[in-house]
């Protein structure tokens, strides 16, 4: 049961990481540390998309679930089931790469034009 709970926590962290990558520029333009973390995260997202790799959190979650129950790699709770559908959305790789590029460009625009003070 321990591995299942940790796997569920990893999925939630993965979801929060994706939310941070999508909206992090809004916070990052006011906080330098957040900006640096966001830019590094976006760079990592582009790299794993270009090379067709999976996020390390995906590997961790799969390992935890298989350790918990080798026959059911993705058995989770009701909420986790829907969070997984958001985290592991089934779209062609090129579509995800294009969305990531637009997200990077949008973030760059936000960073280049900070809010008025």
Phi and psi restraints in degrees (range 20) as a CNS / XPLOR table:
assign (resid 1 and name C) (resid 2 and name N)
       (resid 2 and name CA) (resid 2 and name C) 1.0 -57.1 20.0 2
assign (resid 2 and name N) (resid 2 and name CA)
       (resid 2 and name C) (resid 3 and name N) 1.0 -47.0 20.0 2
assign (resid 2 and name C) (resid 3 and name N)
       (resid 3 and name CA) (resid 3 and name C) 1.0 -65.1 20.0 2
assign (resid 3 and name N) (resid 3 and name CA)
       (resid 3 and name C) (resid 4 and name N) 1.0 -35.7 20.0 2
assign (resid 3 and name C) (resid 4 and name N)
       (resid 4 and name CA) (resid 4 and name C) 1.0 -65.2 20.0 2
assign (resid 4 and name N) (resid 4 and name CA)
       (resid 4 and name C) (resid 5 and name N) 1.0 -43.8 20.0 2
assign (resid 4 and name C) (resid 5 and name N)
       (resid 5 and name CA) (resid 5 and name C) 1.0 -64.5 20.0 2
assign (resid 5 and name N) (resid 5 and name CA)
       (resid 5 and name C) (resid 6 and name N) 1.0 -43.9 20.0 2
assign (resid 5 and name C) (resid 6 and name N)
       (resid 6 and name CA) (resid 6 and name C) 1.0 -64.4 20.0 2
assign (resid 6 and name N) (resid 6 and name CA)
       (resid 6 and name C) (resid 7 and name N) 1.0 -39.7 20.0 2
assign (resid 6 and name C) (resid 7 and name N)
       (resid 7 and name CA) (resid 7 and name C) 1.0 -61.5 20.0 2
assign (resid 7 and name N) (resid 7 and name CA)
       (resid 7 and name C) (resid 8 and name N) 1.0 -41.3 20.0 2
assign (resid 7 and name C) (resid 8 and name N)
       (resid 8 and name CA) (resid 8 and name C) 1.0 -63.2 20.0 2
assign (resid 8 and name N) (resid 8 and name CA)
       (resid 8 and name C) (resid 9 and name N) 1.0 -39.6 20.0 2
assign (resid 8 and name C) (resid 9 and name N)
       (resid 9 and name CA) (resid 9 and name C) 1.0 -64.7 20.0 2
assign (resid 9 and name N) (resid 9 and name CA)
       (resid 9 and name C) (resid 10 and name N) 1.0 -40.1 20.0 2
assign (resid 9 and name C) (resid 10 and name N)
       (resid 10 and name CA) (resid 10 and name C) 1.0 -62.2 20.0 2
assign (resid 10 and name N) (resid 10 and name CA)
       (resid 10 and name C) (resid 11 and name N) 1.0 -41.6 20.0 2
assign (resid 10 and name C) (resid 11 and name N)
       (resid 11 and name CA) (resid 11 and name C) 1.0 -62.0 20.0 2
assign (resid 11 and name N) (resid 11 and name CA)
       (resid 11 and name C) (resid 12 and name N) 1.0 -43.4 20.0 2
assign (resid 11 and name C) (resid 12 and name N)
       (resid 12 and name CA) (resid 12 and name C) 1.0 -64.2 20.0 2
assign (resid 12 and name N) (resid 12 and name CA)
       (resid 12 and name C) (resid 13 and name N) 1.0 -41.0 20.0 2
assign (resid 12 and name C) (resid 13 and name N)
       (resid 13 and name CA) (resid 13 and name C) 1.0 -63.4 20.0 2
assign (resid 13 and name N) (resid 13 and name CA)
       (resid 13 and name C) (resid 14 and name N) 1.0 -39.4 20.0 2
assign (resid 13 and name C) (resid 14 and name N)
       (resid 14 and name CA) (resid 14 and name C) 1.0 -61.2 20.0 2
assign (resid 14 and name N) (resid 14 and name CA)
       (resid 14 and name C) (resid 15 and name N) 1.0 -44.5 20.0 2
assign (resid 14 and name C) (resid 15 and name N)
       (resid 15 and name CA) (resid 15 and name C) 1.0 -61.7 20.0 2
assign (resid 15 and name N) (resid 15 and name CA)
       (resid 15 and name C) (resid 16 and name N) 1.0 -44.9 20.0 2
assign (resid 15 and name C) (resid 16 and name N)
       (resid 16 and name CA) (resid 16 and name C) 1.0 -64.4 20.0 2
assign (resid 16 and name N) (resid 16 and name CA)
       (resid 16 and name C) (resid 17 and name N) 1.0 -35.6 20.0 2
assign (resid 16 and name C) (resid 17 and name N)
       (resid 17 and name CA) (resid 17 and name C) 1.0 -63.7 20.0 2
assign (resid 17 and name N) (resid 17 and name CA)
       (resid 17 and name C) (resid 18 and name N) 1.0 -43.0 20.0 2
assign (resid 17 and name C) (resid 18 and name N)
       (resid 18 and name CA) (resid 18 and name C) 1.0 -63.6 20.0 2
assign (resid 18 and name N) (resid 18 and name CA)
       (resid 18 and name C) (resid 19 and name N) 1.0 -43.1 20.0 2
assign (resid 18 and name C) (resid 19 and name N)
       (resid 19 and name CA) (resid 19 and name C) 1.0 -60.1 20.0 2
assign (resid 19 and name N) (resid 19 and name CA)
       (resid 19 and name C) (resid 20 and name N) 1.0 -41.7 20.0 2
assign (resid 19 and name C) (resid 20 and name N)
       (resid 20 and name CA) (resid 20 and name C) 1.0 -61.6 20.0 2
assign (resid 20 and name N) (resid 20 and name CA)
       (resid 20 and name C) (resid 21 and name N) 1.0 -42.6 20.0 2
assign (resid 20 and name C) (resid 21 and name N)
       (resid 21 and name CA) (resid 21 and name C) 1.0 -65.3 20.0 2
assign (resid 21 and name N) (resid 21 and name CA)
       (resid 21 and name C) (resid 22 and name N) 1.0 -34.4 20.0 2
assign (resid 21 and name C) (resid 22 and name N)
       (resid 22 and name CA) (resid 22 and name C) 1.0 -73.5 20.0 2
assign (resid 22 and name N) (resid 22 and name CA)
       (resid 22 and name C) (resid 23 and name N) 1.0 -44.0 20.0 2
assign (resid 22 and name C) (resid 23 and name N)
       (resid 23 and name CA) (resid 23 and name C) 1.0 -111.2 20.0 2
assign (resid 23 and name N) (resid 23 and name CA)
       (resid 23 and name C) (resid 24 and name N) 1.0 1.0 20.0 2
assign (resid 23 and name C) (resid 24 and name N)
       (resid 24 and name CA) (resid 24 and name C) 1.0 -60.8 20.0 2
assign (resid 24 and name N) (resid 24 and name CA)
       (resid 24 and name C) (resid 25 and name N) 1.0 -29.2 20.0 2
assign (resid 24 and name C) (resid 25 and name N)
       (resid 25 and name CA) (resid 25 and name C) 1.0 -64.0 20.0 2
assign (resid 25 and name N) (resid 25 and name CA)
       (resid 25 and name C) (resid 26 and name N) 1.0 -29.9 20.0 2
assign (resid 25 and name C) (resid 26 and name N)
       (resid 26 and name CA) (resid 26 and name C) 1.0 -65.7 20.0 2
assign (resid 26 and name N) (resid 26 and name CA)
       (resid 26 and name C) (resid 27 and name N) 1.0 -34.4 20.0 2
assign (resid 26 and name C) (resid 27 and name N)
       (resid 27 and name CA) (resid 27 and name C) 1.0 -87.5 20.0 2
assign (resid 27 and name N) (resid 27 and name CA)
       (resid 27 and name C) (resid 28 and name N) 1.0 -36.6 20.0 2
assign (resid 27 and name C) (resid 28 and name N)
       (resid 28 and name CA) (resid 28 and name C) 1.0 -64.2 20.0 2
assign (resid 28 and name N) (resid 28 and name CA)
       (resid 28 and name C) (resid 29 and name N) 1.0 -26.1 20.0 2
assign (resid 28 and name C) (resid 29 and name N)
       (resid 29 and name CA) (resid 29 and name C) 1.0 -71.3 20.0 2
assign (resid 29 and name N) (resid 29 and name CA)
       (resid 29 and name C) (resid 30 and name N) 1.0 -13.1 20.0 2
assign (resid 29 and name C) (resid 30 and name N)
       (resid 30 and name CA) (resid 30 and name C) 1.0 -108.2 20.0 2
assign (resid 30 and name N) (resid 30 and name CA)
       (resid 30 and name C) (resid 31 and name N) 1.0 -17.6 20.0 2
assign (resid 30 and name C) (resid 31 and name N)
       (resid 31 and name CA) (resid 31 and name C) 1.0 -130.2 20.0 2
assign (resid 31 and name N) (resid 31 and name CA)
       (resid 31 and name C) (resid 32 and name N) 1.0 116.8 20.0 2
assign (resid 31 and name C) (resid 32 and name N)
       (resid 32 and name CA) (resid 32 and name C) 1.0 -61.1 20.0 2
assign (resid 32 and name N) (resid 32 and name CA)
       (resid 32 and name C) (resid 33 and name N) 1.0 -41.9 20.0 2
assign (resid 32 and name C) (resid 33 and name N)
       (resid 33 and name CA) (resid 33 and name C) 1.0 -63.1 20.0 2
assign (resid 33 and name N) (resid 33 and name CA)
       (resid 33 and name C) (resid 34 and name N) 1.0 -42.8 20.0 2
assign (resid 33 and name C) (resid 34 and name N)
       (resid 34 and name CA) (resid 34 and name C) 1.0 -64.8 20.0 2
assign (resid 34 and name N) (resid 34 and name CA)
       (resid 34 and name C) (resid 35 and name N) 1.0 -39.8 20.0 2
assign (resid 34 and name C) (resid 35 and name N)
       (resid 35 and name CA) (resid 35 and name C) 1.0 -60.5 20.0 2
assign (resid 35 and name N) (resid 35 and name CA)
       (resid 35 and name C) (resid 36 and name N) 1.0 -47.2 20.0 2
assign (resid 35 and name C) (resid 36 and name N)
       (resid 36 and name CA) (resid 36 and name C) 1.0 -62.2 20.0 2
assign (resid 36 and name N) (resid 36 and name CA)
       (resid 36 and name C) (resid 37 and name N) 1.0 -46.8 20.0 2
assign (resid 36 and name C) (resid 37 and name N)
       (resid 37 and name CA) (resid 37 and name C) 1.0 -61.3 20.0 2
assign (resid 37 and name N) (resid 37 and name CA)
       (resid 37 and name C) (resid 38 and name N) 1.0 -40.5 20.0 2
assign (resid 37 and name C) (resid 38 and name N)
       (resid 38 and name CA) (resid 38 and name C) 1.0 -65.7 20.0 2
assign (resid 38 and name N) (resid 38 and name CA)
       (resid 38 and name C) (resid 39 and name N) 1.0 -45.6 20.0 2
assign (resid 38 and name C) (resid 39 and name N)
       (resid 39 and name CA) (resid 39 and name C) 1.0 -63.2 20.0 2
assign (resid 39 and name N) (resid 39 and name CA)
       (resid 39 and name C) (resid 40 and name N) 1.0 -43.2 20.0 2
assign (resid 39 and name C) (resid 40 and name N)
       (resid 40 and name CA) (resid 40 and name C) 1.0 -62.8 20.0 2
assign (resid 40 and name N) (resid 40 and name CA)
       (resid 40 and name C) (resid 41 and name N) 1.0 -42.0 20.0 2
assign (resid 40 and name C) (resid 41 and name N)
       (resid 41 and name CA) (resid 41 and name C) 1.0 -62.9 20.0 2
assign (resid 41 and name N) (resid 41 and name CA)
       (resid 41 and name C) (resid 42 and name N) 1.0 -41.3 20.0 2
assign (resid 41 and name C) (resid 42 and name N)
       (resid 42 and name CA) (resid 42 and name C) 1.0 -66.6 20.0 2
assign (resid 42 and name N) (resid 42 and name CA)
       (resid 42 and name C) (resid 43 and name N) 1.0 -39.6 20.0 2
assign (resid 42 and name C) (resid 43 and name N)
       (resid 43 and name CA) (resid 43 and name C) 1.0 -61.5 20.0 2
assign (resid 43 and name N) (resid 43 and name CA)
       (resid 43 and name C) (resid 44 and name N) 1.0 -43.0 20.0 2
assign (resid 43 and name C) (resid 44 and name N)
       (resid 44 and name CA) (resid 44 and name C) 1.0 -63.4 20.0 2
assign (resid 44 and name N) (resid 44 and name CA)
       (resid 44 and name C) (resid 45 and name N) 1.0 -40.5 20.0 2
assign (resid 44 and name C) (resid 45 and name N)
       (resid 45 and name CA) (resid 45 and name C) 1.0 -61.7 20.0 2
assign (resid 45 and name N) (resid 45 and name CA)
       (resid 45 and name C) (resid 46 and name N) 1.0 -41.8 20.0 2
assign (resid 45 and name C) (resid 46 and name N)
       (resid 46 and name CA) (resid 46 and name C) 1.0 -63.7 20.0 2
assign (resid 46 and name N) (resid 46 and name CA)
       (resid 46 and name C) (resid 47 and name N) 1.0 -45.0 20.0 2
assign (resid 46 and name C) (resid 47 and name N)
       (resid 47 and name CA) (resid 47 and name C) 1.0 -60.5 20.0 2
assign (resid 47 and name N) (resid 47 and name CA)
       (resid 47 and name C) (resid 48 and name N) 1.0 -47.1 20.0 2
assign (resid 47 and name C) (resid 48 and name N)
       (resid 48 and name CA) (resid 48 and name C) 1.0 -69.1 20.0 2
assign (resid 48 and name N) (resid 48 and name CA)
       (resid 48 and name C) (resid 49 and name N) 1.0 -28.2 20.0 2
assign (resid 48 and name C) (resid 49 and name N)
       (resid 49 and name CA) (resid 49 and name C) 1.0 -71.2 20.0 2
assign (resid 49 and name N) (resid 49 and name CA)
       (resid 49 and name C) (resid 50 and name N) 1.0 -44.3 20.0 2
assign (resid 49 and name C) (resid 50 and name N)
       (resid 50 and name CA) (resid 50 and name C) 1.0 -61.8 20.0 2
assign (resid 50 and name N) (resid 50 and name CA)
       (resid 50 and name C) (resid 51 and name N) 1.0 -42.8 20.0 2
assign (resid 50 and name C) (resid 51 and name N)
       (resid 51 and name CA) (resid 51 and name C) 1.0 -88.8 20.0 2
assign (resid 51 and name N) (resid 51 and name CA)
       (resid 51 and name C) (resid 52 and name N) 1.0 -2.6 20.0 2
assign (resid 51 and name C) (resid 52 and name N)
       (resid 52 and name CA) (resid 52 and name C) 1.0 71.5 20.0 2
assign (resid 52 and name N) (resid 52 and name CA)
       (resid 52 and name C) (resid 53 and name N) 1.0 24.8 20.0 2
assign (resid 52 and name C) (resid 53 and name N)
       (resid 53 and name CA) (resid 53 and name C) 1.0 -84.1 20.0 2
assign (resid 53 and name N) (resid 53 and name CA)
       (resid 53 and name C) (resid 54 and name N) 1.0 167.8 20.0 2
assign (resid 53 and name C) (resid 54 and name N)
       (resid 54 and name CA) (resid 54 and name C) 1.0 -103.7 20.0 2
assign (resid 54 and name N) (resid 54 and name CA)
       (resid 54 and name C) (resid 55 and name N) 1.0 153.9 20.0 2
assign (resid 54 and name C) (resid 55 and name N)
       (resid 55 and name CA) (resid 55 and name C) 1.0 -64.2 20.0 2
assign (resid 55 and name N) (resid 55 and name CA)
       (resid 55 and name C) (resid 56 and name N) 1.0 140.8 20.0 2
assign (resid 55 and name C) (resid 56 and name N)
       (resid 56 and name CA) (resid 56 and name C) 1.0 -56.6 20.0 2
assign (resid 56 and name N) (resid 56 and name CA)
       (resid 56 and name C) (resid 57 and name N) 1.0 -29.2 20.0 2
assign (resid 56 and name C) (resid 57 and name N)
       (resid 57 and name CA) (resid 57 and name C) 1.0 -65.5 20.0 2
assign (resid 57 and name N) (resid 57 and name CA)
       (resid 57 and name C) (resid 58 and name N) 1.0 -30.8 20.0 2
assign (resid 57 and name C) (resid 58 and name N)
       (resid 58 and name CA) (resid 58 and name C) 1.0 -65.0 20.0 2
assign (resid 58 and name N) (resid 58 and name CA)
       (resid 58 and name C) (resid 59 and name N) 1.0 -47.8 20.0 2
assign (resid 58 and name C) (resid 59 and name N)
       (resid 59 and name CA) (resid 59 and name C) 1.0 -60.4 20.0 2
assign (resid 59 and name N) (resid 59 and name CA)
       (resid 59 and name C) (resid 60 and name N) 1.0 -41.7 20.0 2
assign (resid 59 and name C) (resid 60 and name N)
       (resid 60 and name CA) (resid 60 and name C) 1.0 -63.0 20.0 2
assign (resid 60 and name N) (resid 60 and name CA)
       (resid 60 and name C) (resid 61 and name N) 1.0 -44.9 20.0 2
assign (resid 60 and name C) (resid 61 and name N)
       (resid 61 and name CA) (resid 61 and name C) 1.0 -63.2 20.0 2
assign (resid 61 and name N) (resid 61 and name CA)
       (resid 61 and name C) (resid 62 and name N) 1.0 -45.9 20.0 2
assign (resid 61 and name C) (resid 62 and name N)
       (resid 62 and name CA) (resid 62 and name C) 1.0 -60.5 20.0 2
assign (resid 62 and name N) (resid 62 and name CA)
       (resid 62 and name C) (resid 63 and name N) 1.0 -43.7 20.0 2
assign (resid 62 and name C) (resid 63 and name N)
       (resid 63 and name CA) (resid 63 and name C) 1.0 -61.9 20.0 2
assign (resid 63 and name N) (resid 63 and name CA)
       (resid 63 and name C) (resid 64 and name N) 1.0 -44.5 20.0 2
assign (resid 63 and name C) (resid 64 and name N)
       (resid 64 and name CA) (resid 64 and name C) 1.0 -62.7 20.0 2
assign (resid 64 and name N) (resid 64 and name CA)
       (resid 64 and name C) (resid 65 and name N) 1.0 -43.1 20.0 2
assign (resid 64 and name C) (resid 65 and name N)
       (resid 65 and name CA) (resid 65 and name C) 1.0 -67.2 20.0 2
assign (resid 65 and name N) (resid 65 and name CA)
       (resid 65 and name C) (resid 66 and name N) 1.0 -40.5 20.0 2
assign (resid 65 and name C) (resid 66 and name N)
       (resid 66 and name CA) (resid 66 and name C) 1.0 -71.1 20.0 2
assign (resid 66 and name N) (resid 66 and name CA)
       (resid 66 and name C) (resid 67 and name N) 1.0 -30.3 20.0 2
assign (resid 66 and name C) (resid 67 and name N)
       (resid 67 and name CA) (resid 67 and name C) 1.0 -67.9 20.0 2
assign (resid 67 and name N) (resid 67 and name CA)
       (resid 67 and name C) (resid 68 and name N) 1.0 -38.6 20.0 2
assign (resid 67 and name C) (resid 68 and name N)
       (resid 68 and name CA) (resid 68 and name C) 1.0 -67.6 20.0 2
assign (resid 68 and name N) (resid 68 and name CA)
       (resid 68 and name C) (resid 69 and name N) 1.0 -48.6 20.0 2
assign (resid 68 and name C) (resid 69 and name N)
       (resid 69 and name CA) (resid 69 and name C) 1.0 -149.1 20.0 2
assign (resid 69 and name N) (resid 69 and name CA)
       (resid 69 and name C) (resid 70 and name N) 1.0 101.0 20.0 2
assign (resid 69 and name C) (resid 70 and name N)
       (resid 70 and name CA) (resid 70 and name C) 1.0 -57.8 20.0 2
assign (resid 70 and name N) (resid 70 and name CA)
       (resid 70 and name C) (resid 71 and name N) 1.0 -23.6 20.0 2
assign (resid 70 and name C) (resid 71 and name N)
       (resid 71 and name CA) (resid 71 and name C) 1.0 -85.6 20.0 2
assign (resid 71 and name N) (resid 71 and name CA)
       (resid 71 and name C) (resid 72 and name N) 1.0 -20.1 20.0 2
assign (resid 71 and name C) (resid 72 and name N)
       (resid 72 and name CA) (resid 72 and name C) 1.0 -128.7 20.0 2
assign (resid 72 and name N) (resid 72 and name CA)
       (resid 72 and name C) (resid 73 and name N) 1.0 88.3 20.0 2
assign (resid 72 and name C) (resid 73 and name N)
       (resid 73 and name CA) (resid 73 and name C) 1.0 -65.1 20.0 2
assign (resid 73 and name N) (resid 73 and name CA)
       (resid 73 and name C) (resid 74 and name N) 1.0 -23.7 20.0 2
assign (resid 73 and name C) (resid 74 and name N)
       (resid 74 and name CA) (resid 74 and name C) 1.0 -128.6 20.0 2
assign (resid 74 and name N) (resid 74 and name CA)
       (resid 74 and name C) (resid 75 and name N) 1.0 27.9 20.0 2
assign (resid 74 and name C) (resid 75 and name N)
       (resid 75 and name CA) (resid 75 and name C) 1.0 -74.1 20.0 2
assign (resid 75 and name N) (resid 75 and name CA)
       (resid 75 and name C) (resid 76 and name N) 1.0 121.4 20.0 2
assign (resid 75 and name C) (resid 76 and name N)
       (resid 76 and name CA) (resid 76 and name C) 1.0 -141.5 20.0 2
assign (resid 76 and name N) (resid 76 and name CA)
       (resid 76 and name C) (resid 77 and name N) 1.0 -177.0 20.0 2
assign (resid 76 and name C) (resid 77 and name N)
       (resid 77 and name CA) (resid 77 and name C) 1.0 -77.7 20.0 2
assign (resid 77 and name N) (resid 77 and name CA)
       (resid 77 and name C) (resid 78 and name N) 1.0 175.9 20.0 2
assign (resid 77 and name C) (resid 78 and name N)
       (resid 78 and name CA) (resid 78 and name C) 1.0 -58.0 20.0 2
assign (resid 78 and name N) (resid 78 and name CA)
       (resid 78 and name C) (resid 79 and name N) 1.0 -50.7 20.0 2
assign (resid 78 and name C) (resid 79 and name N)
       (resid 79 and name CA) (resid 79 and name C) 1.0 -67.0 20.0 2
assign (resid 79 and name N) (resid 79 and name CA)
       (resid 79 and name C) (resid 80 and name N) 1.0 -44.0 20.0 2
assign (resid 79 and name C) (resid 80 and name N)
       (resid 80 and name CA) (resid 80 and name C) 1.0 -61.0 20.0 2
assign (resid 80 and name N) (resid 80 and name CA)
       (resid 80 and name C) (resid 81 and name N) 1.0 -35.6 20.0 2
assign (resid 80 and name C) (resid 81 and name N)
       (resid 81 and name CA) (resid 81 and name C) 1.0 -55.4 20.0 2
assign (resid 81 and name N) (resid 81 and name CA)
       (resid 81 and name C) (resid 82 and name N) 1.0 -44.8 20.0 2
assign (resid 81 and name C) (resid 82 and name N)
       (resid 82 and name CA) (resid 82 and name C) 1.0 -77.9 20.0 2
assign (resid 82 and name N) (resid 82 and name CA)
       (resid 82 and name C) (resid 83 and name N) 1.0 -33.7 20.0 2
assign (resid 82 and name C) (resid 83 and name N)
       (resid 83 and name CA) (resid 83 and name C) 1.0 -64.5 20.0 2
assign (resid 83 and name N) (resid 83 and name CA)
       (resid 83 and name C) (resid 84 and name N) 1.0 -40.4 20.0 2
assign (resid 83 and name C) (resid 84 and name N)
       (resid 84 and name CA) (resid 84 and name C) 1.0 -61.3 20.0 2
assign (resid 84 and name N) (resid 84 and name CA)
       (resid 84 and name C) (resid 85 and name N) 1.0 -37.5 20.0 2
assign (resid 84 and name C) (resid 85 and name N)
       (resid 85 and name CA) (resid 85 and name C) 1.0 -65.2 20.0 2
assign (resid 85 and name N) (resid 85 and name CA)
       (resid 85 and name C) (resid 86 and name N) 1.0 -30.4 20.0 2
assign (resid 85 and name C) (resid 86 and name N)
       (resid 86 and name CA) (resid 86 and name C) 1.0 -78.0 20.0 2
assign (resid 86 and name N) (resid 86 and name CA)
       (resid 86 and name C) (resid 87 and name N) 1.0 -41.6 20.0 2
assign (resid 86 and name C) (resid 87 and name N)
       (resid 87 and name CA) (resid 87 and name C) 1.0 -70.0 20.0 2
assign (resid 87 and name N) (resid 87 and name CA)
       (resid 87 and name C) (resid 88 and name N) 1.0 -43.7 20.0 2
assign (resid 87 and name C) (resid 88 and name N)
       (resid 88 and name CA) (resid 88 and name C) 1.0 -107.6 20.0 2
assign (resid 88 and name N) (resid 88 and name CA)
       (resid 88 and name C) (resid 89 and name N) 1.0 52.8 20.0 2
assign (resid 88 and name C) (resid 89 and name N)
       (resid 89 and name CA) (resid 89 and name C) 1.0 -60.9 20.0 2
assign (resid 89 and name N) (resid 89 and name CA)
       (resid 89 and name C) (resid 90 and name N) 1.0 139.9 20.0 2
assign (resid 89 and name C) (resid 90 and name N)
       (resid 90 and name CA) (resid 90 and name C) 1.0 -93.4 20.0 2
assign (resid 90 and name N) (resid 90 and name CA)
       (resid 90 and name C) (resid 91 and name N) 1.0 91.8 20.0 2
assign (resid 90 and name C) (resid 91 and name N)
       (resid 91 and name CA) (resid 91 and name C) 1.0 -131.9 20.0 2
assign (resid 91 and name N) (resid 91 and name CA)
       (resid 91 and name C) (resid 92 and name N) 1.0 155.2 20.0 2
assign (resid 91 and name C) (resid 92 and name N)
       (resid 92 and name CA) (resid 92 and name C) 1.0 -59.9 20.0 2
assign (resid 92 and name N) (resid 92 and name CA)
       (resid 92 and name C) (resid 93 and name N) 1.0 147.6 20.0 2
assign (resid 92 and name C) (resid 93 and name N)
       (resid 93 and name CA) (resid 93 and name C) 1.0 -55.9 20.0 2
assign (resid 93 and name N) (resid 93 and name CA)
       (resid 93 and name C) (resid 94 and name N) 1.0 -38.8 20.0 2
assign (resid 93 and name C) (resid 94 and name N)
       (resid 94 and name CA) (resid 94 and name C) 1.0 -64.7 20.0 2
assign (resid 94 and name N) (resid 94 and name CA)
       (resid 94 and name C) (resid 95 and name N) 1.0 -35.5 20.0 2
assign (resid 94 and name C) (resid 95 and name N)
       (resid 95 and name CA) (resid 95 and name C) 1.0 -66.0 20.0 2
assign (resid 95 and name N) (resid 95 and name CA)
       (resid 95 and name C) (resid 96 and name N) 1.0 -43.2 20.0 2
assign (resid 95 and name C) (resid 96 and name N)
       (resid 96 and name CA) (resid 96 and name C) 1.0 -66.3 20.0 2
assign (resid 96 and name N) (resid 96 and name CA)
       (resid 96 and name C) (resid 97 and name N) 1.0 -41.0 20.0 2
assign (resid 96 and name C) (resid 97 and name N)
       (resid 97 and name CA) (resid 97 and name C) 1.0 -61.8 20.0 2
assign (resid 97 and name N) (resid 97 and name CA)
       (resid 97 and name C) (resid 98 and name N) 1.0 -44.9 20.0 2
assign (resid 97 and name C) (resid 98 and name N)
       (resid 98 and name CA) (resid 98 and name C) 1.0 -62.3 20.0 2
assign (resid 98 and name N) (resid 98 and name CA)
       (resid 98 and name C) (resid 99 and name N) 1.0 -43.0 20.0 2
assign (resid 98 and name C) (resid 99 and name N)
       (resid 99 and name CA) (resid 99 and name C) 1.0 -62.8 20.0 2
assign (resid 99 and name N) (resid 99 and name CA)
       (resid 99 and name C) (resid 100 and name N) 1.0 -39.3 20.0 2
assign (resid 99 and name C) (resid 100 and name N)
       (resid 100 and name CA) (resid 100 and name C) 1.0 -64.8 20.0 2
assign (resid 100 and name N) (resid 100 and name CA)
       (resid 100 and name C) (resid 101 and name N) 1.0 -41.8 20.0 2
assign (resid 100 and name C) (resid 101 and name N)
       (resid 101 and name CA) (resid 101 and name C) 1.0 -63.0 20.0 2
assign (resid 101 and name N) (resid 101 and name CA)
       (resid 101 and name C) (resid 102 and name N) 1.0 -44.4 20.0 2
assign (resid 101 and name C) (resid 102 and name N)
       (resid 102 and name CA) (resid 102 and name C) 1.0 -62.4 20.0 2
assign (resid 102 and name N) (resid 102 and name CA)
       (resid 102 and name C) (resid 103 and name N) 1.0 -37.8 20.0 2
assign (resid 102 and name C) (resid 103 and name N)
       (resid 103 and name CA) (resid 103 and name C) 1.0 -64.6 20.0 2
assign (resid 103 and name N) (resid 103 and name CA)
       (resid 103 and name C) (resid 104 and name N) 1.0 -41.5 20.0 2
assign (resid 103 and name C) (resid 104 and name N)
       (resid 104 and name CA) (resid 104 and name C) 1.0 -63.9 20.0 2
assign (resid 104 and name N) (resid 104 and name CA)
       (resid 104 and name C) (resid 105 and name N) 1.0 -44.2 20.0 2
assign (resid 104 and name C) (resid 105 and name N)
       (resid 105 and name CA) (resid 105 and name C) 1.0 -63.7 20.0 2
assign (resid 105 and name N) (resid 105 and name CA)
       (resid 105 and name C) (resid 106 and name N) 1.0 -41.5 20.0 2
assign (resid 105 and name C) (resid 106 and name N)
       (resid 106 and name CA) (resid 106 and name C) 1.0 -63.5 20.0 2
assign (resid 106 and name N) (resid 106 and name CA)
       (resid 106 and name C) (resid 107 and name N) 1.0 -40.9 20.0 2
assign (resid 106 and name C) (resid 107 and name N)
       (resid 107 and name CA) (resid 107 and name C) 1.0 -65.2 20.0 2
assign (resid 107 and name N) (resid 107 and name CA)
       (resid 107 and name C) (resid 108 and name N) 1.0 -41.6 20.0 2
assign (resid 107 and name C) (resid 108 and name N)
       (resid 108 and name CA) (resid 108 and name C) 1.0 -60.7 20.0 2
assign (resid 108 and name N) (resid 108 and name CA)
       (resid 108 and name C) (resid 109 and name N) 1.0 -41.3 20.0 2
assign (resid 108 and name C) (resid 109 and name N)
       (resid 109 and name CA) (resid 109 and name C) 1.0 -60.8 20.0 2
assign (resid 109 and name N) (resid 109 and name CA)
       (resid 109 and name C) (resid 110 and name N) 1.0 -44.6 20.0 2
assign (resid 109 and name C) (resid 110 and name N)
       (resid 110 and name CA) (resid 110 and name C) 1.0 -62.7 20.0 2
assign (resid 110 and name N) (resid 110 and name CA)
       (resid 110 and name C) (resid 111 and name N) 1.0 -40.7 20.0 2
assign (resid 110 and name C) (resid 111 and name N)
       (resid 111 and name CA) (resid 111 and name C) 1.0 -70.5 20.0 2
assign (resid 111 and name N) (resid 111 and name CA)
       (resid 111 and name C) (resid 112 and name N) 1.0 -33.7 20.0 2
assign (resid 111 and name C) (resid 112 and name N)
       (resid 112 and name CA) (resid 112 and name C) 1.0 -74.1 20.0 2
assign (resid 112 and name N) (resid 112 and name CA)
       (resid 112 and name C) (resid 113 and name N) 1.0 -27.2 20.0 2
assign (resid 112 and name C) (resid 113 and name N)
       (resid 113 and name CA) (resid 113 and name C) 1.0 -121.3 20.0 2
assign (resid 113 and name N) (resid 113 and name CA)
       (resid 113 and name C) (resid 114 and name N) 1.0 80.7 20.0 2
assign (resid 113 and name C) (resid 114 and name N)
       (resid 114 and name CA) (resid 114 and name C) 1.0 -65.4 20.0 2
assign (resid 114 and name N) (resid 114 and name CA)
       (resid 114 and name C) (resid 115 and name N) 1.0 160.2 20.0 2
assign (resid 114 and name C) (resid 115 and name N)
       (resid 115 and name CA) (resid 115 and name C) 1.0 -67.3 20.0 2
assign (resid 115 and name N) (resid 115 and name CA)
       (resid 115 and name C) (resid 116 and name N) 1.0 151.2 20.0 2
assign (resid 115 and name C) (resid 116 and name N)
       (resid 116 and name CA) (resid 116 and name C) 1.0 -66.7 20.0 2
assign (resid 116 and name N) (resid 116 and name CA)
       (resid 116 and name C) (resid 117 and name N) 1.0 149.4 20.0 2
